[in-house]
């Protein structure tokens, strides 16, 4: 692809097996530790964490956690890695051990965020990976790539949870322009990443090499294979790989270990009280976030958090169909007030920006949303016609209730039928 991922940059260890080389690797990791902290703290300072987070009492300091890890026999770590029931071999060596130590020392005060976000994002990643037959454990790559931050941007321009570069993202169907950047869309970027990883596996027939190629590109892997005399094992071509890629696979193994065995190292973080129940509706007209906030009460900041792919607080739905994610308890309100939101958005875009007049729209909409409305979650293979028949209504009525201008719907979409 690729680039040096944001969260990985702290974990890059210089290759080598001698004492001097391992010392250099530790020095390099220590030198980059401040950047690691900055990247994770930028996530912790995001709107959703600041709004829903609670003060967390740490059960151990980073120093104590690291000391406890150093006292853990290598045989125990190796046994735990072998017992993880993964397709990808969880190799244990000095490089992997160094990365685990760094994760435990640096993540020990940030694990509440990572665990909470994994509850939200991992099901999305798992579904996409399964669609392409990619091992589920590759969901942990997002920790290495972006610290699970959808707004992460590397110094070379890679963006999103999976850190796609512009060209690779476009090649895998992600829209990237001044208004929309689907590299930051958890669903679409995860699908693209799973597709790309599957393609890389089909080239190398080895998941560990596919992971390495995801980081540095298949060309660098082919050159390393040639320089090694034709070997096709990551650890055998290790000395011939770019420096950042040598640390990439150990960092992935370390992230997988830490996210699985953090309790065994005395980490008992209090999980953040982030509401993870959300719903998605497809929008086919222009919609400005400021008017979504006005009519539903969902703040622009929260809309940005739930919909990071929209760069200008605008969903450019005219002529297209784009998803809007909202808290579950606000979806009925949005549907009931959709016409007002669309009208205000169009007026603001085509004329002078509209003034947000104080009104009773939100209270009226709340009363309407509490009426006997009926909703349907679309399943695979369903059409508007089959849904209308099931609920004894018409396609035209369903389209009017949901502001649809075509018959295009997608699996998982929630629409109003009454």
N, C-alpha and C positions, 0 to 999 in steps of 0.2 A: 504494500500500500504506500510507503508509509512514512513514518515519523517517529519521534520519541514521545510516547504518551505522557500526559501530564503527571499522573500519580506515579508512573514507573520511573520518572527521571530521578527520584530519590533513591530508587532501588537498584540502579545500574551498578553492577560490581565488575571490576576488571577481571578478565580471565586469568587463570594461572593456578598452579598447584603448589608452588613453593611457598615457604613462609613469607618471604618478602612480597610476593604477588598478592597473597591473601591480606597482608597488612595494607597494601595499596588499595585493595578493594574496599576494606573497611573505611579507610580514609576518604575514598571517593563517596561512599554512602553517607558518611558523616558530613561531608562538605555540602551535600545536596539535601540534608535533612530539613533545613529551613524552608526550602521550596516545597517539600512534602507537607509541612505544617501549614504553609500558606494555602496550598491547594485544598486541603481538607477543611481548613477554617473558612475558606470562601463558601464552601457548602454549608457549614454550620451557621454562617451568617445570612443564609438565604431566608426568604420570607417565611416559608412553611416551617422551618426549624425555629425561627425567632418567635413565630406566633404560637406554635403548639408545643414547643419544647418546655421542659421543666428542669429545674436545677437537679443535677445528678450527683449523688455522692459516690465517689470512686472508692471501690473496695481495696484497690491497691494502686500505688503510684507506678509510673512507668519504670522507675528504677527497680522496684521490688518485683514487678512482673518480669522484667528482663533477667533479673538475678535468679528468679525461680525457674525461668526457662533454661538458663545456662546450667542449672543444676539437674535438669531432666536428662536422663541418659539418652544417647542417640538411638539406642535400640528401641526405646519407647516411642520416640517420634517416628522412626521408620515403620514400626508395627502399626501405628495409627494410620499412617499414610497408606499402607498396604490394605488396611481394612475398610477403606472408603468406598469400595465397590464402584470404581470408575472404569470407563473404557480406556482413558488415557493413563499410562503408567505414572504413578506418583513417585518418581525417583527421589531418593534421599541422598544428599551429599553435602559437602561443606558449603557450597553456594546456596543451596536450598535452605540450609540451616541458618545462614547469615540473613537471608531474606525473612525467614520466620521471626528471627530475633528482632529485626527492624520493625516488622509489622506489629509485633506484640508491644514493643516499647512505644511506638508512635501511635498505634491505633488504640492503645489501652484507654486513652482519654477521649476517644472519638467513636468508640464502637457502638454507642447507643444510636447514633445517626445511621451508621452503616447497617445495623440490624433492622432498624425500622424501614429504611429505604429498600432493603432486600425483600421485606414483606410485600412491598408495593411493586417493585420492579421484577423480582425473580419469576413470578408467574408469567409475566409478559415475555421474558427471555426464554423461559422453558418452552412455552408454546411455539415460539418462532424456531427454536433449535430443533424441536421434535418434528416440525413441518418438513425440515430438510434432512432429517436423520443425523443430526449433529449431536455429539455427546452432551448431556445436560450439564456436566461440570464446567463447560465452557462459559456458563453464565458468570463465573468468577472473573473472567477476563475484564469485565467492566470495572472491577475494583482497581486492577492494574492500569487500565486505560484512562479512566476518568474520575476515579474515586466515586463512581456512581452519581456523577453530577451531570445532568443533561445540558447544562450551560457551559461545561468545560470547553475551553479553546486552547490549543497548544500554541507554542511560539511559532510553529511552522504552518498554522492554519487548520489543523485537524480539529473537528468539532463534534460535540455530542457524547452520549454515553459510550458509544463504540468508536469514537475518534476517527471518523471518516475524513479523508482528504476530499477536496472539492471534486476532483476528477473521478476518483473511485466511487464516491457517492452518486455522482451523475450516472456512471456506468451501471450502477445497480438500482437505478430508477428513483433516486431521491431528488426531489425538486430543491434547488438551491438558487435563490435570487435575493433581491433587496427586501422582499416582503416575507417570503417563506423560506425557512431552512429546515428541511425534513431530516437532516442529520441529527437534529435535536428532538425529533418525534420518537418517543420510546418504541412505539409499535412498528413504524415503518423502518426505522434504523435497525431494529432488532431483526426484522425480516431480511433486510439487506445484508446484515452482518452474518446471519446464519447461511444465507445463500452464498456469500463470498467464502466463508469457511468451508462449506461443502465443495465448492469449486476447487479450492486449494487442496483439499484432501484428495479429490479426484486426480489432481496432478501428481501428488507425491505419495499417495496411498499410505500415509502415516499422519496421525493426528498431531503428534508433537512437531513434526516439520510444518504441518499446516498452520499451527499456532505461530511458529517462528516466521513463516512467510507472511502471516497477517501483519506482523510487525515491520519487517524490512522488505517485503516484496519477494515474489518467486524468483526473480533474477539473482538476487543475492544468495538465495538458498542453492540454486543451481551452480553458481560459481563455487560455493563452499563445498558442495558435493564433488565437483571436479577437482578442486585442490586437495581434497582428502583421498583422492584415488578412487572415487566412485562409491564411497560409503553412503548409506541412506539412514543413518541413525543420528539424532540430534546431538548426542553426547560425543559421537565420533567426529562430527564436523564442527563441533563447538569452537575449536581454536581458529577456524577460518571464517567465522561469522562476524558481522559488525559488532562492536562492543555492546551497544544497547540491546541487541538481540540475544547476546549471551546471558544477559540478566533477565530477559523477558520470560522465558519458560520457567526458570527458578522462581521468579516473582509470582507467576500464575500458580505454581504448585504451593507456594507459601500462602497466597491469598485463599486458596481452597482449604488449606489446613486450618488457618486461623478462623475462617468463617464456620468451620465445622467443630473445632476443638477449643474454642475460646474459654468455655467453662472449666476445662481441665487445667487452665493456667490462672485460675483464680479471678477471672474477669466476670463480674456480675453486674453489668450496666443496667440502669433503669431505662426501659424503653420509652421513647418519646410518645406523647399522646397525640399522634398525627392521625386525623381522620382519613382512612384509606379507602372509604367507600365512595367511589365516583361513578359517573355515567357519561356516555358519549352520544352526541347527536351530530348528524351530518348537516352542514350548513351550505346552502346553495345560493345565497345572496350575500352581498357585502355586509359585514358586521363589525362595528367598532367596540372595543372593550369598554370604553367609557360608558356606552349606553347599556351594555350588559350589566355593568355595575349599577347604573341608575335604576334599572327595572328589576334586578334580582337581588341586589345587595352583596353580590360576590365582588370583592375589591379587585381592582386592576392588578394589584400585586399578586393576588392569589390566582387570577386568570393567567398571568404570565408564568407562574410556577407550574400550573397544570397544563399549560399549552406553550411550552418554550419554543416551539417551531415558528411562531409568529413574531417577526422582528419589529413590527411597527404598530403593535396593538390593534391590528386589523386582520380579519379573516377575509381574503379576497375571493368571496364565493361566487361572484358574478361570472357565469359561464363555466364554473368548476364546482366540485363538491369537496369540502374540507371538514375534518372533525373538530368539534368543540367539546372539551372535557370540563365537567362541572362537578361539584359535590352532589351526591345523590339527592339530598333533600332540596336542591335548587332546580332540578331538571324540570319538574312540572311547572314551576314559575316561569322558567325560560320559554317553554313551549306556549304557555298562555300569553306571554307578552312578546312573542316573536315578531308579530307584525309591527308593533310599536318600535321595537329595537331596529328592525330593518328600515322602517321609514325614517327614523331619526338618523340612522347611519347614512342613508342615501342623501338626505338633506344636507348633512354636514360635509359629505364628500363632494357634492355637486355645487353647493352654494357656500356661504360663509359658515364657519363652524357653529353648530347649534348651541344655544345657551341651555343649560340644564335647569329647567324650571322645576320648582318644588311642586309636587302633586301627590295625589292619593293613589297613583297607579299601582304602587307596590302592594298597598293594603288590599286594593281591589283584586289584584292578581292572586294574592294569597288566599282570599276567599274563594276565588274561582278554582284555584288549584286543589282546594280541599273538597270540591264537589265530587260527583261520581264519575270522574274520568277513568278510562281504562287504557292500559299500556301493554305493549307486546314487544318482547325481545326476540329479534329475528334469529332464526336458526338456519343452518346450512341448507341451501336448496330452496328456501322459501322465496316467494315473489309477492309483490303487492296484491296481485290478484288472489293468490291462495290465502293470504292473510285476511283480505277483505271478506272472502267466502267464509273463513273460519269464524269471524266475528260478526257476520250478518250485516256488513256495511258495504260501501263501494270504494273503489280505488280513488275516485275523485275526492271523496270526503276525507280519506286518510291523507291524501296529498295536501288538501287545504289545512287540515289540523296541524300538519308538521311543516308547512311552508315549503313543500317539495315541488320542484318544477320539472322533474323527470321521474321515471320509474326505477332509477338506480338506488339500490339499497345494499347494505353489506351485513354479513354475519356479525352478531353481537350488538348491532344498532338497536336502540330502544325507541319505539315510535308510539304515538298516541293513536288509538283506533276508535275511541268514543269520546 
